[in-house]
Amino acid sequence: MGGAVDRGRESFGRRAWADAWSQLSAADGEVPLEPPDLERLAVAAFLTGREEESVDVWARAHHTAVGRGDVVHAARCAFWMAFVLANGGRLARAGGWIHRAQRLLDASGLDCVEQGYLRYAAGLRQTFEGDPAGGSAGLAEGAAVGDRFRDPQLGALARVGRGRCLIHLGEVAEGLAWMDDGMVAITAPEVSPAVVGDLYCTVIEGCQEVCDVRRAQEWTEALSRWCESQPQLVLYRGQCLVHRAELMLLHGAWPDAGIEVQRACDRLARPTGQPVLGAAHYVRAELHRLRGEFPEAEEAYRQAHRWGRRPEPGLAQLRLRQGRVDEAAAALRRALDEAAEPVLRVRLLAGYVEVLLARGNVAAARTAVDELSTLASGWNAPWLRAGALHATGAVLLAEGDTRAALSSLRRAVAAWCELGAPYDAARARVLIGLACRSLGDADGARLELDAARSVFQELAAEPDLASVEALSPGRAPRAEGGLTVREAEVLALVATGRTNQAIASELFISEKTVATHLSSVFSKLGLSSRSAATAYAYTHDLVQGSSAEPPTPGPRRSP
């Protein structure tokens, strides 16, 4: 018994969580552990992804403390049960344990730091239930108790939590200050590893909400180092992979982002399907959408929604690419009607501007971009500022104020480049190219469009590549029947008898993308075979230099 417990304590001390769980569990099976070792066992269970086991062990520690008349210890164990349950999205059970702990402390009349932990937990629950103002007040009280009892762990939890509340209330600068203040304690020995991971993820998510890319990247790198220092850590490692994938997506490292997000999905699906799995599926959906893999994108957005991540604006942007503009506009309008908090609205507005312009509703796009610009001016967020400049330039171009549009768009490109966001910079360059063309500057337009095209080719951003090629005379076949330019190009090559592999090689895209384009072509045109597609292409003169009669088709192939 003593040897197993000692080995478990030693493993816990070096953060070998799986070893600590195994060794302390084995010892507990022989003789029940004492409270300090029960707590180690509960923490090891939590950090290795064993949520229910962690709750069970904390419950044992709680009941042991109650039996011994140790009310303070019993309340603290109840708090940790609530902490584990809330992390898993089980708010009702978490609330039940908080109420039980509060009754114990109220009956005892004790003034202790545990009162602050319970106030923190209650404030957090208020926030989760949609009351950030009430939650902020409760978290401020928790921080004050932590300071009074000189408990850095409680102070960090409450400050970071209040910072998120303030951000949701639109008080971004103050919210970020509270989060920075809370993170000062991250290296304190009194802060549990379970809390350290929670703090990292909370701060990163807060930075992402306000589009503070630099801050998010700094904390993501710190979280990565923290996770890598604990090879047996399961909890928080998946979140780290998601955050890394989001940054890779922004910086144009799309293949690496795909690898990271798949690892995140695999890890987060076990053991119980953690709530952040929705964020992982959303990143996966964005990658598919940007590459033109629309069926895969749609399924990933559905999975994101299933696990609690709203599919907007990504799903609406997918609908726009599919030519379903009215559906895209309706979805974003509904999402904006529901989004009262500034941090939610800002993520929807840029996409809404693009959809409104696609519908030709320039006046409504102006209203939306003015709101976006107002929000951007009040937040010190370079990503948001770049997005506002980009959207403003698009609206100015639609309004006919080409010179003002050029000024805004060139500033947007500079801002995107400074952030290391090549895809967004290339999209702004396309608009600059259109502005140059409208001013009669053919060489300037060609340079901008060629620069954008090279980025889209490198990223395999098929829909954008097709769009920019359509703007260059003689580079792509004429689209028919509601097809995109790229779909028409694929159809023309099918009509020449090329295989999917040959088409992929010629267009510098994957065979999977070719099959996706063909599936869309068949659906839009009501075709059932390559033979019928070939006939359609020749009938509608999509094959350059073709005669009116198609060649004799070969064997039927599936898309």
C-alpha positions as CSV (number, residue, x, y, z in Angstrom):
1,M,0.0,0.0,0.0
2,G,2.6,2.5,1.1
3,G,4.8,1.9,-2.0
4,A,1.9,2.3,-4.5
5,V,0.8,5.6,-2.7
6,D,4.3,6.9,-2.7
7,R,4.7,6.1,-6.4
8,G,1.4,7.8,-7.1
9,R,2.4,10.9,-5.2
10,E,5.8,11.0,-7.1
11,S,4.0,10.6,-10.5
12,F,1.6,13.4,-9.5
13,G,4.5,15.6,-8.5
14,R,6.1,15.2,-12.0
15,R,2.7,15.6,-13.7
16,A,2.6,12.1,-15.1
17,W,-1.2,12.1,-14.8
18,A,-1.9,8.7,-16.3
19,D,0.7,7.0,-14.0
20,A,-0.7,8.8,-11.0
21,W,-4.2,7.7,-11.8
22,S,-3.1,4.1,-12.2
23,Q,-1.0,3.9,-9.1
24,L,-3.3,5.8,-6.8
25,S,-6.3,3.8,-8.1
26,A,-4.5,0.6,-7.4
27,A,-3.6,1.7,-3.9
28,D,-7.2,2.8,-3.3
29,G,-8.4,-0.6,-4.3
30,E,-6.5,-2.1,-1.4
31,V,-7.0,0.4,1.4
32,P,-9.2,3.6,1.0
33,L,-7.0,6.7,0.4
34,E,-6.8,9.5,2.9
35,P,-8.3,12.9,1.8
36,P,-5.1,14.5,0.4
37,D,-4.4,11.4,-1.8
38,L,-8.1,11.2,-2.8
39,E,-7.8,14.8,-4.1
40,R,-4.7,13.8,-6.1
41,L,-6.6,10.9,-7.6
42,A,-9.5,13.2,-8.5
43,V,-7.2,15.7,-10.2
44,A,-5.4,13.0,-12.1
45,A,-8.7,11.6,-13.3
46,F,-9.8,15.0,-14.5
47,L,-6.6,15.7,-16.4
48,T,-6.7,12.3,-18.1
49,G,-10.2,12.9,-19.4
50,R,-12.0,10.7,-16.8
51,E,-14.7,13.2,-15.8
52,E,-17.2,10.9,-14.1
53,E,-14.4,9.1,-12.2
54,S,-13.1,12.5,-11.0
55,V,-16.6,13.5,-9.8
56,D,-17.0,10.2,-8.0
57,V,-13.7,10.7,-6.2
58,W,-14.4,14.3,-5.2
59,A,-17.8,13.1,-3.9
60,R,-16.0,10.5,-1.7
61,A,-13.7,13.2,-0.4
62,H,-16.7,15.5,0.2
63,H,-18.6,12.9,2.2
64,T,-15.5,11.9,4.2
65,A,-15.1,15.6,5.2
66,V,-18.8,15.9,6.1
67,G,-18.5,12.8,8.3
68,R,-15.5,14.3,10.1
69,G,-17.3,17.6,10.6
70,D,-14.8,19.4,8.4
71,V,-17.3,21.8,6.7
72,V,-14.7,23.9,5.0
73,H,-13.0,20.9,3.3
74,A,-16.4,19.5,2.4
75,A,-17.4,22.8,0.7
76,R,-14.1,22.9,-1.3
77,C,-14.6,19.4,-2.5
78,A,-18.1,20.3,-3.6
79,F,-16.7,23.3,-5.5
80,W,-14.3,21.0,-7.4
81,M,-17.1,18.7,-8.3
82,A,-19.0,21.7,-9.7
83,F,-15.8,22.8,-11.6
84,V,-15.4,19.4,-13.3
85,L,-19.1,19.2,-14.2
86,A,-19.3,22.7,-15.5
87,N,-16.3,22.1,-17.7
88,G,-18.2,19.2,-19.2
89,G,-21.3,21.3,-19.8
90,R,-23.3,19.7,-17.0
91,L,-24.6,22.9,-15.4
92,A,-27.6,21.6,-13.5
93,R,-25.5,19.0,-11.6
94,A,-22.8,21.6,-11.0
95,G,-25.4,24.0,-9.6
96,G,-26.7,21.3,-7.3
97,W,-23.3,20.9,-5.7
98,I,-22.7,24.6,-5.3
99,H,-26.1,25.0,-3.5
100,R,-25.2,22.1,-1.2
101,A,-21.8,23.6,-0.4
102,Q,-23.4,27.0,0.3
103,R,-25.9,25.5,2.7
104,L,-23.1,23.9,4.7
105,L,-21.1,27.2,4.9
106,D,-24.3,29.2,5.7
107,A,-25.1,26.8,8.5
108,S,-21.6,27.1,9.9
109,G,-21.4,30.9,9.7
110,L,-17.8,30.6,8.7
111,D,-16.0,33.4,6.9
112,C,-13.5,31.5,4.7
113,V,-12.0,31.6,1.2
114,E,-14.4,28.8,0.2
115,Q,-17.2,31.4,0.3
116,G,-15.3,33.2,-2.5
117,Y,-15.0,30.0,-4.6
118,L,-18.7,29.4,-4.3
119,R,-19.4,33.0,-5.3
120,Y,-17.1,32.5,-8.3
121,A,-18.9,29.4,-9.3
122,A,-22.3,31.0,-9.0
123,G,-21.2,34.0,-11.1
124,L,-19.8,31.7,-13.7
125,R,-23.1,29.8,-13.9
126,Q,-25.0,33.1,-14.3
127,T,-22.7,33.9,-17.2
128,F,-23.3,30.5,-18.9
129,E,-27.0,31.1,-18.5
130,G,-26.9,34.3,-20.4
131,D,-26.6,37.0,-17.7
132,P,-23.0,38.4,-18.1
133,A,-23.9,41.5,-16.0
134,G,-25.0,39.5,-13.0
135,G,-22.1,37.1,-13.6
136,S,-19.6,39.9,-13.7
137,A,-20.8,41.2,-10.3
138,G,-20.5,37.8,-8.7
139,L,-17.0,37.2,-10.2
140,A,-15.8,40.6,-8.9
141,E,-17.0,39.5,-5.4
142,G,-15.1,36.2,-5.8
143,A,-11.9,38.1,-6.8
144,A,-12.2,40.4,-3.7
145,V,-12.5,37.3,-1.4
146,G,-9.5,35.8,-3.1
147,D,-7.5,38.9,-2.5
148,R,-8.6,39.2,1.2
149,F,-7.5,35.6,1.8
150,R,-4.4,35.9,-0.4
151,D,-5.5,33.0,-2.6
152,P,-3.9,33.5,-6.1
153,Q,-5.9,30.6,-7.6
154,L,-9.3,32.1,-6.8
155,G,-8.1,35.5,-7.8
156,A,-7.0,34.2,-11.2
157,L,-10.2,32.3,-11.8
158,A,-12.4,35.2,-10.9
159,R,-10.5,37.9,-12.7
160,V,-10.3,35.9,-16.0
161,G,-13.9,35.0,-15.7
162,R,-14.9,38.6,-15.1
163,G,-12.8,39.7,-18.0
164,R,-14.8,37.5,-20.3
165,C,-18.1,38.9,-18.9
166,L,-16.9,42.5,-19.6
167,I,-16.0,41.6,-23.1
168,H,-19.5,40.2,-23.7
169,L,-20.9,43.5,-22.3
170,G,-18.9,45.4,-24.8
171,E,-16.3,46.7,-22.3
172,V,-13.4,45.2,-24.3
173,A,-10.4,47.2,-23.0
174,E,-11.4,46.7,-19.3
175,G,-12.2,43.0,-20.0
176,L,-8.7,42.4,-21.5
177,A,-7.1,44.2,-18.5
178,W,-8.9,41.9,-16.1
179,M,-7.8,38.8,-18.0
180,D,-4.2,40.0,-18.1
181,D,-4.3,40.7,-14.4
182,G,-5.7,37.2,-13.7
183,M,-3.0,35.5,-15.8
184,V,-0.2,37.0,-13.6
185,A,-0.8,34.1,-11.1
186,I,-0.5,31.3,-13.7
187,T,2.9,30.2,-12.5
188,A,2.1,30.3,-8.8
189,P,2.5,26.9,-7.1
190,E,-0.8,27.3,-5.4
191,V,-2.6,27.2,-8.7
192,S,-3.8,23.6,-9.6
193,P,-2.9,22.3,-13.1
194,A,-6.6,21.8,-13.7
195,V,-7.0,25.6,-13.2
196,V,-4.0,26.5,-15.3
197,G,-5.4,24.8,-18.4
198,D,-8.8,26.3,-17.8
199,L,-7.3,29.8,-17.5
200,Y,-5.3,29.4,-20.7
201,C,-8.3,28.3,-22.7
202,T,-10.6,30.9,-21.3
203,V,-8.1,33.7,-22.1
204,I,-7.5,32.5,-25.6
205,E,-11.2,32.2,-26.3
206,G,-11.7,35.8,-25.0
207,C,-8.9,37.1,-27.3
208,Q,-10.5,35.3,-30.3
209,E,-13.9,36.8,-29.4
210,V,-12.5,40.3,-29.8
211,C,-10.3,39.4,-32.8
212,D,-7.1,40.0,-30.9
213,V,-5.0,37.7,-33.0
214,R,-1.6,38.7,-31.5
215,R,-2.7,38.1,-27.9
216,A,-4.4,34.8,-28.9
217,Q,-1.2,33.6,-30.6
218,E,0.9,34.5,-27.6
219,W,-1.3,32.6,-25.2
220,T,-1.7,29.7,-27.6
221,E,2.0,29.3,-27.8
222,A,2.2,29.3,-24.0
223,L,-0.6,26.7,-23.8
224,S,1.2,24.5,-26.4
225,R,4.4,24.6,-24.3
226,W,2.4,23.8,-21.1
227,C,0.7,20.8,-22.8
228,E,3.9,19.5,-24.3
229,S,5.5,19.5,-20.9
230,Q,2.9,16.9,-19.7
231,P,2.9,14.1,-22.3
232,Q,0.2,12.2,-20.4
233,L,-2.2,15.2,-20.3
234,V,-5.5,14.5,-22.1
235,L,-7.7,17.4,-21.0
236,Y,-6.9,20.7,-22.7
237,R,-4.7,19.1,-25.3
238,G,-7.6,19.0,-27.7
239,Q,-8.4,22.6,-27.1
240,C,-4.8,23.5,-27.7
241,L,-4.9,21.8,-31.1
242,V,-8.1,23.6,-32.1
243,H,-6.5,27.0,-31.2
244,R,-3.4,26.1,-33.1
245,A,-5.5,25.1,-36.2
246,E,-7.4,28.4,-36.1
247,L,-4.2,30.4,-36.2
248,M,-2.8,28.1,-39.0
249,L,-6.0,28.7,-41.0
250,L,-5.5,32.5,-40.7
251,H,-1.8,32.3,-41.6
252,G,-2.4,30.2,-44.8
253,A,-0.9,27.0,-43.4
254,W,-4.0,25.1,-44.5
255,P,-2.5,21.5,-44.8
256,D,-1.1,21.9,-41.3
257,A,-4.4,23.2,-40.0
258,G,-6.1,20.2,-41.5
259,I,-3.8,17.9,-39.6
260,E,-4.2,19.7,-36.3
261,V,-7.9,19.9,-36.5
262,Q,-8.2,16.2,-37.3
263,R,-6.1,15.4,-34.3
264,A,-8.3,17.7,-32.3
265,C,-11.5,15.9,-33.5
266,D,-10.0,12.5,-32.7
267,R,-8.9,13.5,-29.3
268,L,-12.0,15.5,-28.3
269,A,-14.3,12.7,-29.4
270,R,-13.0,10.6,-26.6
271,P,-14.0,9.7,-24.0
272,T,-17.3,11.6,-24.0
273,G,-17.3,14.2,-26.8
274,Q,-16.2,17.4,-25.1
275,P,-18.1,20.7,-26.0
276,V,-15.1,22.2,-27.7
277,L,-15.5,19.5,-30.3
278,G,-18.0,21.9,-32.0
279,A,-15.2,24.5,-32.5
280,A,-13.0,21.8,-34.0
281,H,-15.7,20.8,-36.5
282,Y,-16.2,24.5,-37.4
283,V,-12.5,24.9,-38.3
284,R,-12.7,21.7,-40.4
285,A,-15.8,23.1,-42.1
286,E,-14.0,26.4,-42.9
287,L,-11.1,24.5,-44.5
288,H,-13.5,22.5,-46.7
289,R,-15.4,25.6,-47.7
290,L,-12.3,27.6,-48.7
291,R,-11.1,24.7,-50.8
292,G,-14.4,24.3,-52.6
293,E,-15.2,20.9,-50.9
294,F,-18.8,21.9,-50.4
295,P,-20.5,18.6,-49.3
296,E,-17.8,18.0,-46.8
297,A,-18.1,21.6,-45.5
298,E,-21.8,21.2,-45.1
299,E,-21.5,18.1,-43.0
300,A,-18.8,19.6,-40.9
301,Y,-21.0,22.7,-40.2
302,R,-23.8,20.3,-39.1
303,Q,-21.4,18.5,-36.7
304,A,-20.2,21.9,-35.3
305,H,-23.9,22.9,-34.7
306,R,-24.5,19.5,-33.1
307,W,-21.7,20.1,-30.6
308,G,-22.8,23.7,-29.7
309,R,-20.9,25.9,-32.2
310,R,-23.1,28.2,-34.2
311,P,-22.5,27.5,-37.9
312,E,-22.7,31.2,-38.8
313,P,-21.1,33.0,-40.6
314,G,-19.4,30.1,-42.2
315,L,-22.5,28.2,-43.4
316,A,-24.0,31.4,-44.8
317,Q,-20.8,32.0,-46.7
318,L,-21.0,28.4,-48.1
319,R,-24.6,29.2,-49.3
320,L,-23.3,32.3,-51.0
321,R,-20.7,30.2,-52.9
322,Q,-23.4,27.8,-53.8
323,G,-25.4,30.6,-55.4
324,R,-28.1,30.4,-52.7
325,V,-27.8,34.1,-51.9
326,D,-31.3,34.6,-50.4
327,E,-30.7,31.7,-47.9
328,A,-27.3,33.2,-46.9
329,A,-28.9,36.6,-46.3
330,A,-31.8,35.2,-44.3
331,A,-29.5,33.1,-42.1
332,L,-27.2,36.0,-41.3
333,R,-30.1,38.4,-40.8
334,R,-31.6,36.0,-38.3
335,A,-28.3,35.5,-36.5
336,L,-27.8,39.2,-36.2
337,D,-31.3,39.7,-34.8
338,E,-30.4,37.2,-32.1
339,A,-26.9,38.6,-31.4
340,A,-27.3,41.4,-28.9
341,E,-23.7,41.2,-27.6
342,P,-21.1,43.2,-29.7
343,V,-18.7,40.2,-29.7
344,L,-21.3,38.1,-31.5
345,R,-22.3,40.8,-33.9
346,V,-18.8,41.6,-35.1
347,R,-18.2,38.1,-36.4
348,L,-21.4,38.2,-38.5
349,L,-21.2,41.7,-39.9
350,A,-18.4,41.2,-42.5
351,G,-20.0,38.2,-43.9
352,Y,-23.4,40.0,-44.0
353,V,-21.9,42.9,-46.0
354,E,-20.6,40.4,-48.6
355,V,-23.9,38.7,-48.9
356,L,-25.8,42.0,-49.2
357,L,-23.5,43.2,-51.9
358,A,-24.1,39.9,-53.8
359,R,-27.8,40.7,-53.6
360,G,-27.3,44.2,-54.9
361,N,-28.5,45.7,-51.7
362,V,-25.9,48.4,-51.4
363,A,-27.8,50.6,-48.9
364,A,-28.2,47.8,-46.4
365,A,-24.5,46.9,-46.9
366,R,-23.6,50.5,-46.0
367,T,-25.6,50.3,-42.8
368,A,-23.9,47.0,-41.8
369,V,-20.4,48.2,-42.6
370,D,-21.0,51.4,-40.7
371,E,-21.8,49.3,-37.6
372,L,-18.8,47.1,-38.2
373,S,-16.5,50.2,-38.5
374,T,-17.9,51.7,-35.3
375,L,-17.1,48.5,-33.4
376,A,-13.6,48.3,-35.0
377,S,-12.8,51.9,-33.9
378,G,-13.6,51.1,-30.3
379,W,-11.5,48.0,-30.1
380,N,-7.7,47.8,-30.3
381,A,-7.9,44.7,-32.6
382,P,-5.8,44.7,-35.8
383,W,-7.8,41.8,-37.3
384,L,-11.1,43.6,-36.8
385,R,-9.6,46.8,-38.2
386,A,-8.4,45.0,-41.3
387,G,-11.8,43.4,-41.8
388,A,-13.6,46.7,-41.4
389,L,-11.3,48.4,-44.0
390,H,-11.9,45.4,-46.4
391,A,-15.7,45.6,-46.1
392,T,-15.7,49.4,-46.3
393,G,-13.7,49.2,-49.5
394,A,-16.1,46.7,-51.0
395,V,-19.1,48.9,-50.2
396,L,-17.4,52.1,-51.5
397,L,-16.6,50.2,-54.8
398,A,-20.3,49.2,-55.1
399,E,-21.3,52.8,-54.4
400,G,-19.1,54.0,-57.3
401,D,-16.6,55.9,-55.1
402,T,-13.6,54.0,-56.6
403,R,-10.8,56.2,-55.4
404,A,-12.0,56.1,-51.8
405,A,-12.4,52.3,-52.2
406,L,-8.8,52.0,-53.4
407,S,-7.5,53.8,-50.4
408,S,-9.5,51.7,-47.9
409,L,-8.6,48.4,-49.7
410,R,-4.9,49.2,-49.9
411,R,-4.9,49.8,-46.1
412,A,-6.8,46.5,-45.7
413,V,-4.1,44.6,-47.7
414,A,-1.3,46.2,-45.6
415,A,-3.2,45.3,-42.4
416,W,-3.8,41.7,-43.5
417,C,-0.2,41.3,-44.5
418,E,1.0,42.6,-41.2
419,L,-1.2,39.9,-39.5
420,G,0.3,37.3,-41.8
421,A,-3.1,36.5,-43.4
422,P,-2.4,35.8,-47.1
423,Y,-5.9,34.6,-48.1
424,D,-7.6,37.7,-46.8
425,A,-5.0,39.9,-48.4
426,A,-5.5,38.2,-51.7
427,R,-9.3,38.7,-51.5
428,A,-8.8,42.4,-50.9
429,R,-6.4,42.5,-53.9
430,V,-9.2,41.1,-56.2
431,L,-11.3,44.2,-55.2
432,I,-8.3,46.5,-55.9
433,G,-8.0,44.9,-59.3
434,L,-11.6,45.6,-60.0
435,A,-11.2,49.2,-58.9
436,C,-8.1,49.6,-61.1
437,R,-10.0,48.2,-64.1
438,S,-12.9,50.6,-63.5
439,L,-10.4,53.5,-63.6
440,G,-9.0,52.3,-66.9
441,D,-5.7,51.0,-65.4
442,A,-5.5,47.6,-67.2
443,D,-1.9,46.9,-66.1
444,G,-2.7,47.7,-62.4
445,A,-5.7,45.4,-62.6
446,R,-3.7,42.6,-64.1
447,L,-1.0,42.9,-61.5
448,E,-3.4,42.7,-58.6
449,L,-5.4,39.9,-60.1
450,D,-2.3,37.9,-60.9
451,A,-1.0,38.4,-57.3
452,A,-4.3,37.2,-55.9
453,R,-4.4,34.2,-58.3
454,S,-1.0,33.0,-57.2
455,V,-2.1,33.0,-53.6
456,F,-5.3,31.1,-54.3
457,Q,-3.4,28.6,-56.4
458,E,-0.9,28.0,-53.6
459,L,-3.6,27.6,-51.0
460,A,-5.8,25.5,-53.4
461,A,-8.7,27.9,-52.7
462,E,-10.7,26.6,-55.6
463,P,-13.8,28.9,-55.4
464,D,-11.7,32.1,-55.2
465,L,-9.4,30.8,-57.9
466,A,-12.4,30.2,-60.2
467,S,-13.7,33.7,-59.4
468,V,-10.5,35.5,-60.2
469,E,-9.9,33.5,-63.4
470,A,-13.4,34.6,-64.5
471,L,-12.2,38.2,-64.2
472,S,-9.4,37.6,-66.6
473,P,-10.5,37.4,-70.3
474,G,-9.7,34.2,-72.1
475,R,-8.7,32.3,-69.1
476,A,-11.8,30.2,-68.5
477,P,-14.8,28.8,-70.4
478,R,-18.2,30.4,-70.3
479,A,-20.4,29.2,-67.5
480,E,-23.9,27.9,-68.3
481,G,-26.9,26.6,-66.4
482,G,-25.9,28.2,-63.1
483,L,-22.5,26.6,-63.1
484,T,-19.5,28.3,-61.5
485,V,-16.7,29.1,-63.9
486,R,-14.6,26.3,-62.4
487,E,-17.5,23.8,-62.7
488,A,-17.8,24.8,-66.4
489,E,-14.1,24.3,-66.9
490,V,-14.2,20.8,-65.3
491,L,-17.2,20.0,-67.5
492,A,-15.4,21.0,-70.6
493,L,-12.5,18.8,-69.8
494,V,-14.8,15.9,-69.1
495,A,-16.2,16.3,-72.6
496,T,-12.7,15.9,-74.0
497,G,-12.5,12.4,-72.5
498,R,-10.1,13.2,-69.7
499,T,-10.3,11.2,-66.4
500,N,-10.7,12.8,-63.0
501,Q,-7.0,12.3,-62.4
502,A,-6.0,14.0,-65.7
503,I,-8.3,16.9,-64.9
504,A,-6.9,17.3,-61.4
505,S,-3.4,17.4,-62.9
506,E,-4.2,19.9,-65.5
507,L,-6.1,22.3,-63.1
508,F,-3.7,21.8,-60.2
509,I,-6.5,20.6,-57.9
510,S,-7.1,17.3,-56.1
511,E,-9.1,14.4,-57.6
512,K,-11.5,14.7,-54.7
513,T,-12.2,18.4,-55.6
514,V,-12.8,17.3,-59.3
515,A,-15.3,14.8,-58.1
516,T,-17.0,17.4,-55.9
517,H,-17.3,19.8,-58.9
518,L,-18.7,17.0,-61.1
519,S,-21.3,16.1,-58.4
520,S,-22.4,19.7,-58.3
521,V,-22.5,19.9,-62.1
522,F,-24.7,16.7,-62.3
523,S,-27.0,18.1,-59.6
524,K,-27.4,21.6,-61.2
525,L,-27.9,20.3,-64.7
526,G,-30.0,17.2,-63.9
527,L,-27.4,14.9,-65.5
528,S,-26.8,11.3,-64.6
529,S,-23.6,10.3,-66.4
530,R,-20.4,11.5,-68.0
531,S,-21.9,10.8,-71.4
532,A,-24.8,13.1,-70.7
533,A,-22.4,15.7,-69.4
534,T,-20.3,15.4,-72.5
535,A,-23.3,15.9,-74.7
536,Y,-24.4,19.0,-72.7
537,A,-20.9,20.5,-73.0
538,Y,-20.9,20.2,-76.8
539,T,-24.5,21.3,-77.2
540,H,-23.8,24.5,-75.2
541,D,-20.4,25.1,-76.9
542,L,-18.4,24.8,-73.7
543,V,-15.6,23.0,-75.4
544,Q,-13.3,25.4,-77.2
545,G,-12.9,24.6,-80.9
546,S,-15.6,21.9,-80.8
547,S,-17.9,20.9,-83.5
548,A,-21.6,20.6,-82.9
549,E,-21.3,16.8,-82.4
550,P,-19.7,15.3,-79.4
551,P,-17.3,12.4,-79.7
552,T,-18.5,8.9,-79.1
553,P,-18.5,8.6,-75.4
554,G,-16.5,5.9,-73.6
555,P,-17.7,3.7,-70.7
556,R,-19.8,5.5,-68.1
557,R,-17.9,6.7,-65.1
558,S,-19.2,8.0,-61.8
559,P,-18.3,11.4,-60.7
